Amino acid sequence: MQRRLLLPKLHSKHNMFEFQLLQKSKDSQARLGIFSTPHGDIHTPVFMPVGTKATVKSLDYKDLEALGSEIILANTYHLAMRPGSELVARMGGLHKWMNWNKPILTDSGGFQVFSLKGNVKITDDGVEFQSHLDGNKHFFTPERAVQIQEELGADIIMAFDECAAADVDEKYARKAMERTHAWAKRCLAAKTRPDQALFPIVQGSHFQNLREESAKFMASLDTPGIAIGGVSVGENFEQKFSAVDWAMPHLPENKPRYLMGLGTPDDILEAVDGGIDMFDCVLPTRLARHGAFWDFDGRHSIFKEQYKYDEAPLCPEIPCYASQEFSRSYLRHLMVENELLGMRLLSLHNIAFLFHLMEQIRYHVANDSFSTFKKSFLASFLATHDPLPEGTSL
C-alpha cells in the first residue's frame, strides 16, 4: 500500500523567474527546485495539467486548487482561433478571465499548427495554415506567436518552433532545427513584457548531433528556462529518451528544464531520473473521458465487467474525494451511461494520482531514495495496462 508522503513546501525569497536548485539526487540526475513567477512559486519536479481552451476539461479553479495544482497550461493556437487573444486581453488576461491566480504557461502553438491536416506552408518567415474551425487561412510568425501570448498574459511563454515529424530525414531535421533557432531569436527580440519568461525549445528530431547542437544553441540564449520538444510525435520509448539524454549535458543546471507533452507515470519517472523538472500532458483527462484510470497497479478500464458489482473505491490512498468516496460499480455505471459526472470524477482522480506521484518523487529526491522508489513503483505499475474500449483512441 502506498502512503501519502508529505514534503514541506519551501517558499522562494529569490527574484522573479529565478530557479533555486535545492537538492540533487545522489544516485540519479533527479533534482528539487523552486521556480519563481509573478503569480507564485513552482516546486519542481512538477506536472502541469493542460487547459487547452482555458479550462482543464470538466474542472474549475477550485478543483485544481484543492488538488494542489501550482501551475496550469493553456494553448496558444486554440485560444487564438477562438475566442481570440484580443478578447482575452480585453477581459484582463487569462488569470482574471479564468479566475486562476497561480502561474500559467502557454505553448507557442507550433505543435498544433504543424499537426494540422491539410494545406500547411512553412517558410523562414512563418507558417500559413487553415483553421480547423472554419478553414480560414492564418499566418503565424514568431512575432505573432509572442504577441498572442503577451495578450493572453501567461507567466511562462514558449518560443515558436517547427516540430518536425518523427520520420523525417537528417537533412530536413537540420533545416527545421535551424529555422527553430532563428525563430527563437526573433521571439526574444519581439518580447516586450518583463513579467513573462520566454522558454526556447530544443529540437533536432532523432539525430544525436542535432539534439546536442540545438541544446547548446538554446543554452546560449540565456533564457530563464529551456524546453525539449519533438518527443511526443510518434517516436518509440528509446528514441524519446535518447533525445532527452543527448540534450541534457548541454543545458544549464541553474535553469528549469521542461519536457513537453509527456504525462504517463512511467515516462515522468524516467524523465525525472534524467534531470527534467517540468511536464505537461492532456492524458489524465483524455484517459478519463475514455473510462480509463490509473492506480498503483497500472492503467485500467472502468468498463470492464469485473467492476459491475465492485464496491471498492478507485484508489483510497489518493487524497481526493473522487478516488475515495465512489465505488467502481457506480463509476462504471456513469461511464456506461455516458454521464458527464463520470468523466469529471475520473478526471479528478487521474490528475490527483499524478500530483500524488509528483509529491512522492519530491519526497524521495529530498531523502536520497528516488531510485529505490522508482524501481518499486514501476514494478507494480507496469504490471497491468488494460486496452481502451474498442473504437477509442488517445
N, C-alpha and C positions, 0 to 999 in steps of 0.2 A: 504494500500500500504506500502511495506517495503522500507525503505530508507537505503542507504549505510551509515554506521556509522564508522567513521574513528577513529582509536586509534593510537596515535603517537608511533612509534617504538623506543624502548629503546635499546641501544647497550651496551652489556656487557663489562665491564672492568676487568672481572674476568679471572681466569686461564682456560686453555683448559679442557674441559669436566667437568666444574663446573656448577651446576644448581643453578641459583639465583631465589629464590621464592619471587616474587614481591608483591603478594596480594592474600588473601583468601576471598572467598565469606562469607558473614555473615549469610546467610540462607541456605547454602549447603556446599558440600565439594569441589566445583569448585575453581580453582586457576589459577593465572597467573604466568608465569615463563619465564626464558631465559636459554637455554642450549647452552654452548659454544663448538664449534668444530673447527678443523683446517681450515675448509672451510666456517666458518661463524656462526653466532648466529641463533638459532631456537627459535622463540617466541611461547610459548605454552599457551593454547591447540593448537595443530597443526594436520592437516590432511596431510598425505604423499601419493601422487599419486604413483601407482605401475608401475614401468617399468620392467616387468618380465624379458625380454630378452635384457636389457639395452636400452629399449625405452618404454615410455608411449605410448601405441598404437595410431598411426597416428599423434602424436605430436612431435615437436622437442624442443630443449632447449630454443629457442626464444619464442615459445608459452608458455612454463612453466614459464619463467621469466616474460613475460607480464601478466600472470595470478596472479603472486605474490608467486609462489612456493618457499619455503625456503629449502626444502629437498625432495628427491625422494627415492624410494625403488627399489632395484634390487634383482633378485632371484638367489641364490647360486646354487641350483640344475640345473636349466635350463642353466645357463652360464657355469657350469662345464661340462654338457653334450655336449654343442655346443655354442661357438667355443672352449671352454676350458679355464680355468683360466690362464694357461701358456701363451696363446696368448694375453689375455687382459693385463697381466703383461708386456709382451714384447712391447706392444703398449703404455705403460706408465700408465696403470691402468684405471679404469672406468672413472674418471674425465676427463682425457685427451682424451680418446677414444670417449666418448660421447660429448665432448666439454661442459661439465657441471661443473661449478666452485663453486657450492654450495654443502652443505652436501649431502651425500648418506648413506643410511642404506641398508645392505644386510642381509637377513634372513639366517638361517643356512642350509636350505634345508631339515630339518627334516619333516616339514608338507608335502612337496611334495613327499618325499621318502615313508612316511607311507600312503600316499594317492594312491600310485601306485597299479594298479591291477596286479595280477599275483604272482609270487614267491618272497616274501619279507621275509628274515630270520633275526630275531632280536636276538642278543646275547649281553652280557655285553660288549663285545669288540666293537661292532658296528652293522651296518646293511648291509646285502647283498641284492642287488636288481638288476633288469634288466632295462636298459634304455628304455624309452618309444619311443626312436627314432629308435633303431636298435636291441633291445633285448640283447645287450651285458651286461655281468654281471659287476657290480661295487661294491666296498665295502667302505662305508663311516664310518669313526671313528670320534670321537670328534676332534682328532688331524688333520685329513684330512679336516674336515669342517673348522677349523681355518686356515689351510694352504691355502685353496682355497680362503677364504675371505681376507686373507692378500695379496694374489696375485691380487685379484680384487681391493683392496685398498680403500674400503669404510671407512667413518668416524666412523660409528657405525656398529659393527658386533654382531651376535647373537650366543649364545651357542647352541650346538647340543642337541636336546631334543627328547624324544619319545612322540609323540602326540597321545594319546590313543583315541579310538573312544568313542562317547557319551554313548554307551550302554554297556560298559564293567562293570564287577562286581568289588567290592571293592578290592578283592584280586589282580586282575590284575592291577587295577588302582594304588595300592600301589607299585607293582613291577615296573611299568612304571615310577612312580614318583621317586622312589629311584634310578633307573637307570639314570633318568634325572639329579638328584643331583650329582651322581658320574661323569657323563659326563660333567657337568658344571665345576667341579673342574679340570677335565682333560683339558678342553678348556682353562681355566685360566693358567694352567701350560704350555700349548703349545704356548700360545700367546707370540709373540716376538716384535710386533710393538707398540711403545709408542704413536704413532699418531692415534691409533684406540681405541675406547671404546667398551668393550665387555659387553653386557647385558645378564644375565641368564634369564631363562623362568620358571615362576611358573606353575606347573601342578597339577594334583590331580583329574581330571575329575569332576564329580558332587557330590563329597563327601566333606562335610564341614571340617571334621577333617584332611583330606589330603591337602585340599587347605590351611588351616591355617598352617599346618606343613611345606608345601613347601614354603610358603611366608616367614616364619621365617628362614628357611634354606637359601634361596636365599638372604635375607637381611643380613645374617651373612657373606656373601662373600664380602661385602663392595665394590661392583662394581659401576661404575658411574651412572647406571640406571638399572631398572628391568622391565621385560616384564611379562604379564599374557597371557598364551597361552591356547590352548584347549577349546576355547569358540566360535569357528565357525566350529564345527564338527558335526552338526546335532541336537544340543540341542534346547529346546524351549527358549522363552524370559526369563522366570522366572529362569530357570537353568543357563542361560548365565550370568545374572546379580547377581544371588546368588553367583556364583563362584568369581565374582569381589568383592562383599560385604564381603565375607569371608576372602579374601586375604588382602584387603586394610588396615585394622587396624595394620597389622604386617609389612607393608612396610615403609621404612624411608621417612620422609616428605621432606628431602633435596635432593631427587633423582627423576628424571623424571620417570613416570610410563607409560608404553606402552601397550596398549590393542591390541593384534594382530588380524587382519582380520575383523575389524568392519568398515562399511562405509556408512550405511544409516543415513540420518539426525536424525531420531528419536533415533537410537541406540547411535549416537555420543552425543546427548544432555543428554541422560540418563547416559552415562558413564562419561561425564564431571561433571555432578551433583554428581557423586560418587568419584571424585578426580582424574580421568585419564587425562593424559597430551598429549599422542601421539596416533595416529590412522593410519591405512593403510587399503586399500581395492582396489580390481580390479573393484568394482561395477560401478563407474561412467562411465568408458569406455566400460565395458561389457554391461551395460544397453543401452548405446548409439548405440552399434552395433546391438542391437535388436530393435532399434527405440523407446526406452523409454527415457523420460526426466523428470527432477524434476522442479517444480516451487513451490510457496508458498502454493499452494492448494493440493500438493501431487505429485504422480507419474502418468505420462500419456503416452499413446502410440500414437506416431505421425501417425500411420497407420489408426487411426480412421477416418471414413468418414466425421465427422464434420469438420476436418481440410482441406478438399479438396479445399474449397474456402475461407479459413481463411487468411485474410491479416495481422493479428496481429503478432508481433514478439513473440518469445518464452517467454521472460521474460525481459522487458525493464529495470527493476530495477537492474539487474545484470550487473556490469561493464565489459562487454565482447562483442565484435562485433558479435559473433555468437548468443548471446542472444538478441541483439538489432536490427540487421540490415537485418535479413532474415525472410520472412513470414513463418508461419506454413504451408501454402499451398506449398511453394517452398521446404521446408524441407521434407514434406510428399512425394512430387514428387521424390526427390533424393533417399529417402529410398525405395519407391516402385520400383524404377529402380535399386536398389542395387548399387547406386553410392558411391564411396569412400568419396566424399566430404560430403555427408550427415552424414556418421559415424563420420567423423572428426569434423564437426560443432557441432553435438550433444555431442561429447566427450568434446570439449572445453566448451560448455555450462554447462554440468554436473559438471565438475571439478570447473569451475568458481562459480557455485552455492554453492558447498561445501566450497570453500575458502571464499565466502561472508558470509556463515553461521559461519565459524570459526571467522571471523572478528567481526561479531555481538556478538558472545559468549564472545570474549575477551573484547569487549567494555562493555558489561553488567556485566561481573565479575568485571571489574575495577570500575563500577559505582554502585555496590551492587544492581543490578536489574536483576540478572541472572534468578532467579526462576520465576519472573513475565514474563520475555521474553520467557523462556522455555514453560510455560503454554500457552501463547498466540500463539507461533509458532506452537506447536503441535495441538492446537485446529483447526487450519486451515490446516496444512499439512496432518494430518491423515484422512481428510475428503474424499480424493479420492486416490485410488490406482488401476489404470487400470491394467487388466491382460495383460501379454505379448502375442504377437501373437502366435497362436497355432503352436506347434512343436518346439518352442524355450524354452530354459531353462537358468537359471543363474548358 
